[in-house]
Amino acid sequence: MDAALAALAGASGGVVVGVFLDRLLSRRSPVHEPVQIPASNVEPEGVPSPNVPEGMRRLLAVLPGAALVVGSDNTVLRASPEAANLGMSQDARVDIPEIVALVAQVRRDGVIREEDLELRRPPFGRVAMQARVRVAPLSATAALVMIEDLSEAHRVDAVRRDFVANVSHELKTPVGALSLLAEAVQSAPDDPEAVERFSARMLVESQRLTNVVNDLIDLSRLQSGDPLKDSELVEVDRVIAEAVDSTKLIANSREIDVVVGAPVRSYVQGDEGQLVMALRNLLSNAVAYSPPGTRVAVAGRTRSGVVEIDVTDQGIGIPDEEQSRIFERFYRVDPARSRQTGGTGLGLAIVKHVCVNHGGECTVWSVQGEGSTFTLRLPVAAAVGSLLDVEEDVS
């Protein structure tokens, strides 16, 4: 097998690779001419079809963006490291419909194609990725797919527009209040009681302004970067422990007991800081909107390749008609309650963006007057199985 693959790579690999690399790496318009597959590329006797030279792995590693070789049944025969972030590791199946359709067209007529597409990352298909996809035939049964991520440019434009709109809308209230309070203090220099009252209110408004600015900065960072580009294996139990620890002080001050369920013993791929921030926001909301003396429960589990983390409270609940909008920026179910708790209306928007950036989602179940359950759903890291095997062997 190895000898046959090496012979094939030497005999035909250079010819075929040279043809499609010259065209794929150029910035010219797509070439709409059939690529003739050399006769020497026909699989030798005894070599499984489709035949992809082992040297192709080294080639894919140096290509820009995500690159993979797809077989006739849409199975990934070879994949670059970047392709794994799209859930397209070797031996996986390509289940993004737009790529499957483009590969089918190229396989039918042998024409190299390039299109700008909006792709949806598996497994939930919620996160959109703007990409330029190039597909070229390698053999009668295999095709090369190159995916150039254009999301960064789109994110920068969106962040710029959203930031200007959000700042102009939301910062007017605390800035205006601080201006009026400062005038009131100036007009009452001989009234210590009034000065004390106005200055206390100024502290409240300045803290509110600080919270809004900090949340806007966090939200902008989430929109301007992809955590899966520089991701790492993150232990779910550690994320839960850090988030619970950071909200313990305020929970104790409100006499609310935070209860944590059994260990999850699973991993996700992503940014630990962002995941802790998302879960901390859910816990902070649960504590802020729950009456004293109640419980907030955090429970995790793994099912069908997905990690689920529930945050359940016994609070005021959310009306059915409001549940579809709670993840919008600055949307508040109860504006008066948000002012009392110091909420900015950005906490759940941050949670949503963290989940989307990690290829997951956040769902909510709530009954008004009984409580709410928010669920973070994230895909299990591909390497989780091997990691747990190592841990069991060590123990």
C-alpha positions in Angstrom: 0.0 0.0 0.0 2.7 2.5 1.0 4.8 1.7 -2.0 1.8 2.1 -4.4 0.9 5.5 -2.8 4.5 6.7 -3.1 4.6 5.7 -6.7 1.3 7.4 -7.4 2.5 10.6 -5.7 5.6 10.7 -7.8 4.0 9.7 -11.1 1.0 11.9 -11.1 0.9 14.0 -8.0 3.2 16.7 -9.3 1.2 17.1 -12.5 -2.2 17.3 -10.9 -1.1 19.4 -7.9 0.6 21.8 -10.1 -2.5 22.3 -12.3 -4.9 23.1 -9.5 -2.5 25.0 -7.2 -1.6 27.5 -9.9 -5.3 28.2 -10.3 -6.5 28.0 -6.8 -3.9 30.2 -5.2 -4.3 32.9 -7.9 -6.6 35.9 -7.1 -8.0 35.9 -10.7 -11.6 35.1 -11.5 -12.4 31.3 -11.3 -11.3 29.3 -14.2 -14.2 27.6 -15.9 -12.4 25.0 -18.0 -12.4 21.3 -17.3 -9.3 19.9 -15.7 -8.1 16.8 -17.5 -7.1 14.1 -15.0 -3.9 12.4 -16.3 -4.3 8.7 -17.1 -1.5 7.9 -14.6 -3.9 9.1 -11.9 -6.1 6.0 -12.3 -5.8 3.9 -9.1 -3.4 1.0 -9.5 -4.6 -2.5 -8.9 -4.8 -3.3 -5.3 -5.0 0.3 -4.1 -8.3 1.4 -2.6 -10.4 4.0 -4.4 -10.3 6.9 -4.1 -6.5 7.0 -3.8 -5.0 10.1 -2.1 -1.2 10.2 -1.7 0.1 10.4 1.8 2.2 13.4 0.8 -1.1 15.3 0.3 -1.2 15.8 4.1 2.0 17.8 4.0 0.6 19.8 1.1 -2.6 20.6 2.9 -0.7 21.8 5.9 0.9 24.7 4.0 -2.2 25.8 2.0 -3.9 29.0 3.3 -7.1 28.6 5.3 -8.9 25.3 5.7 -8.2 22.6 3.1 -9.5 19.1 2.7 -9.7 16.3 0.2 -13.3 14.9 -0.2 -14.1 11.4 -1.5 -17.0 10.3 -3.6 -19.2 9.7 -0.6 -18.3 13.1 0.9 -16.0 11.6 3.5 -12.9 13.7 4.3 -9.9 11.7 3.2 -7.3 14.3 4.2 -7.7 17.5 6.2 -5.6 20.4 7.2 -5.5 21.4 10.9 -7.6 24.5 10.2 -10.3 22.3 8.7 -10.8 20.6 12.1 -12.2 23.9 13.5 -15.1 23.5 11.0 -15.8 20.0 12.2 -14.2 18.5 9.1 -11.5 16.3 10.5 -10.2 13.2 8.7 -12.8 10.4 8.3 -15.7 12.8 9.1 -18.4 13.5 6.6 -18.9 16.9 5.0 -22.4 17.9 6.1 -22.4 21.6 5.0 -24.9 21.6 2.1 -23.3 24.4 0.2 -20.0 22.7 0.0 -21.5 19.3 -0.8 -23.4 20.9 -3.7 -20.3 22.7 -5.0 -18.2 19.5 -4.9 -21.0 17.6 -6.8 -20.9 20.2 -9.6 -17.1 20.0 -9.9 -17.2 16.2 -9.8 -19.7 16.1 -12.7 -17.9 18.4 -15.2 -14.3 18.7 -13.9 -14.6 22.5 -13.8 -12.7 24.4 -11.0 -15.2 26.6 -9.2 -15.0 29.5 -6.7 -17.9 31.0 -4.8 -18.5 33.3 -1.8 -20.8 31.5 0.6 -22.4 31.8 4.0 -21.7 28.6 5.7 -23.2 27.2 8.9 -20.9 25.4 11.3 -22.1 22.0 12.6 -23.5 20.5 14.7 -26.3 23.1 15.3 -26.0 25.2 12.1 -26.5 28.4 14.1 -23.2 30.1 13.6 -22.7 31.8 10.2 -19.3 32.0 8.5 -18.6 34.1 5.5 -16.2 32.1 3.3 -14.7 31.9 -0.2 -14.8 28.3 -1.2 -12.7 26.9 -4.1 -13.1 23.3 -5.3 -10.9 21.5 -7.9 -10.9 17.9 -9.0 -8.0 15.7 -8.0 -9.1 12.4 -9.6 -12.2 10.8 -10.8 -13.3 10.2 -7.2 -11.6 12.9 -5.1 -11.8 16.7 -5.0 -9.8 19.4 -3.2 -11.8 21.9 -1.2 -10.2 25.2 0.1 -12.1 27.5 2.4 -10.9 31.0 3.0 -12.6 32.6 6.0 -13.9 36.1 5.2 -15.8 36.5 8.5 -13.2 38.8 10.0 -13.9 41.6 7.5 -17.6 41.2 7.9 -17.2 41.2 11.7 -15.2 44.4 11.7 -17.9 46.2 9.6 -20.7 44.9 11.9 -18.8 45.8 15.1 -18.2 49.3 13.9 -21.9 49.9 13.0 -23.3 48.2 16.1 -20.8 50.0 18.5 -21.8 53.5 17.2 -25.5 52.7 17.4 -25.3 51.1 20.9 -23.1 53.9 22.4 -25.3 56.7 21.0 -28.4 55.0 22.3 -27.4 53.7 25.7 -24.8 56.1 27.1 -27.0 59.1 26.8 -29.0 58.2 30.0 -26.1 57.9 32.6 -24.1 60.8 31.0 -27.2 63.0 31.1 -28.0 62.0 34.7 -24.4 62.7 35.8 -24.6 66.2 34.2 -27.8 67.1 35.9 -26.6 65.7 39.3 -23.3 67.7 39.0 -25.4 70.9 38.4 -27.6 70.1 41.4 -24.5 69.7 43.6 -23.1 73.0 42.4 -26.4 74.7 43.2 -26.6 73.5 46.8 -23.2 74.2 48.3 -24.7 75.2 51.6 -26.9 72.1 52.0 -24.8 69.1 53.1 -27.7 66.8 53.1 -28.5 67.5 49.4 -24.9 67.3 48.4 -24.6 63.9 50.1 -27.8 62.7 48.4 -26.8 63.9 44.9 -23.2 62.6 45.2 -24.5 59.2 46.3 -26.7 59.2 43.2 -23.7 60.2 41.1 -21.8 57.2 42.3 -24.7 54.9 41.2 -24.8 56.5 37.7 -21.1 56.4 37.3 -21.0 52.7 38.2 -23.8 52.1 35.7 -21.8 53.9 33.1 -18.8 51.8 33.9 -20.8 48.6 33.6 -22.2 49.6 30.2 -18.8 50.5 28.8 -17.2 47.2 30.1 -20.0 45.1 28.6 -19.8 47.0 25.3 -16.0 46.3 25.2 -16.6 42.6 26.0 -19.3 42.4 23.3 -17.1 44.1 20.7 -14.2 41.7 21.5 -16.6 38.7 21.0 -17.7 40.0 17.6 -14.3 40.9 16.4 -12.5 37.6 16.9 -13.0 33.9 16.4 -12.1 31.9 19.5 -11.8 28.7 17.5 -8.8 30.0 15.6 -6.6 30.0 18.7 -8.7 27.5 20.7 -7.7 25.0 23.4 -9.3 22.1 25.2 -11.4 23.5 28.0 -12.5 21.3 30.9 -16.3 21.9 31.5 -16.1 21.2 35.2 -13.4 23.9 35.6 -15.6 26.5 33.8 -18.5 25.7 36.1 -16.3 26.0 39.2 -14.8 29.3 38.2 -18.2 30.8 37.3 -19.8 29.7 40.6 -16.8 31.0 42.6 -17.0 34.4 41.0 -20.8 34.8 41.9 -20.6 33.3 45.4 -20.1 36.6 47.2 -23.2 38.3 45.7 -25.3 35.1 46.2 -24.3 34.9 49.8 -25.2 38.5 50.3 -28.7 37.8 49.0 -29.0 34.6 51.0 -29.2 32.5 47.8 -27.7 29.0 47.8 -25.9 28.0 44.6 -26.0 24.2 44.1 -23.7 22.4 41.7 -24.6 19.0 40.2 -22.4 16.0 39.5 -19.1 16.4 37.5 -19.5 16.5 33.7 -16.1 15.1 32.9 -16.0 16.4 29.4 -14.2 19.0 27.3 -15.1 21.6 24.7 -12.9 23.4 22.2 -12.6 27.1 22.6 -11.7 30.0 24.9 -12.0 29.3 28.6 -12.3 33.0 29.6 -15.2 33.5 27.3 -17.0 30.4 28.4 -16.6 31.4 32.1 -17.9 34.9 31.3 -21.0 33.4 29.6 -21.8 31.1 32.5 -21.1 33.8 35.0 -23.6 36.2 33.3 -26.3 33.5 33.5 -25.5 32.9 37.2 -25.5 36.6 38.0 -28.9 37.0 36.3 -30.3 34.1 38.2 -29.1 35.5 41.5 -30.3 39.1 40.7 -33.8 38.0 39.7 -34.4 35.4 42.5 -35.9 36.2 45.9 -33.8 35.8 49.0 -33.7 32.3 50.5 -34.1 30.4 47.2 -31.7 28.2 45.3 -29.9 28.5 42.0 -28.8 25.1 40.5 -26.0 24.4 38.0 -26.0 21.0 36.3 -24.1 19.7 33.4 -24.3 16.5 31.2 -23.1 15.1 27.9 -25.4 13.6 25.4 -25.0 12.8 21.6 -21.7 14.7 21.4 -23.1 17.9 23.0 -22.3 19.3 26.4 -25.3 20.9 28.1 -25.0 23.2 31.2 -28.3 24.2 32.9 -28.7 27.2 35.2 -32.0 27.0 37.0 -33.5 29.6 39.4 -36.6 30.1 41.4 -37.1 33.7 40.3 -39.7 35.8 38.7 -39.6 34.0 35.3 -40.0 35.5 31.9 -43.3 35.9 30.0 -43.7 33.8 26.9 -44.0 36.8 24.6 -40.7 38.2 25.8 -38.6 35.0 25.6 -37.8 35.4 21.8 -36.2 38.8 22.5 -34.2 38.4 25.7 -30.9 37.9 23.8 -31.1 41.2 21.9 -28.7 43.9 22.9 -30.1 46.3 25.6 -33.5 44.5 25.7 -34.9 44.3 29.2 -38.0 42.5 30.3 -38.4 44.7 33.3 -36.4 48.0 32.9 -37.2 49.2 36.4 -35.8 46.0 37.9 -32.7 46.2 35.7 -32.0 49.7 37.0 -32.3 48.4 40.6 -29.9 45.4 39.9 -27.5 47.5 37.8 -28.1 45.4 34.7 -27.0 46.8 31.4 -29.2 44.7 29.1 -26.0 43.2 27.5 -25.4 40.2 29.6 -27.6 37.7 27.6 -26.3 39.2 24.3 -22.8 38.3 25.5 -23.9 34.8 26.4 -25.4 34.4 22.9 -22.3 35.6 21.1 -20.0 33.3 23.2 -22.2 30.3 22.3 -22.3 31.2 18.6 -18.6 31.7 18.5 -18.1 28.2 19.9 -20.5 26.6 17.5 -23.2 26.2 20.1 -26.4 27.8 21.3 -28.2 29.0 24.4 -31.8 28.1 25.0 -34.3 29.2 27.7 -37.3 27.6 29.4 -39.3 29.8 31.8 -42.6 30.0 33.5 -43.6 33.4 34.9 -43.7 33.4 38.7 -41.9 30.0 38.9 -38.4 30.4 37.5 -36.2 29.9 34.5 -33.7 27.5 33.1 -31.0 28.7 30.7 -29.1 26.0 28.9 -25.7 26.4 27.2 -25.2 23.7 24.5 -21.7 23.3 23.1 -20.2 20.6 20.9 -17.9 18.1 22.7 -14.2 18.5 21.7 -13.1 15.9 19.1 -10.2 14.8 21.4 -12.3 14.3 24.5 -12.4 10.5 24.1 -8.6 10.1 24.0 -8.2 12.5 26.9 -10.6 10.6 29.1 -8.9 7.3 28.2 -5.5 8.8 29.3 -7.0 10.0 32.6 -8.5 6.6 33.3 -5.2 4.8 32.5 -3.3 7.2 34.9 -5.8 6.7 37.7 
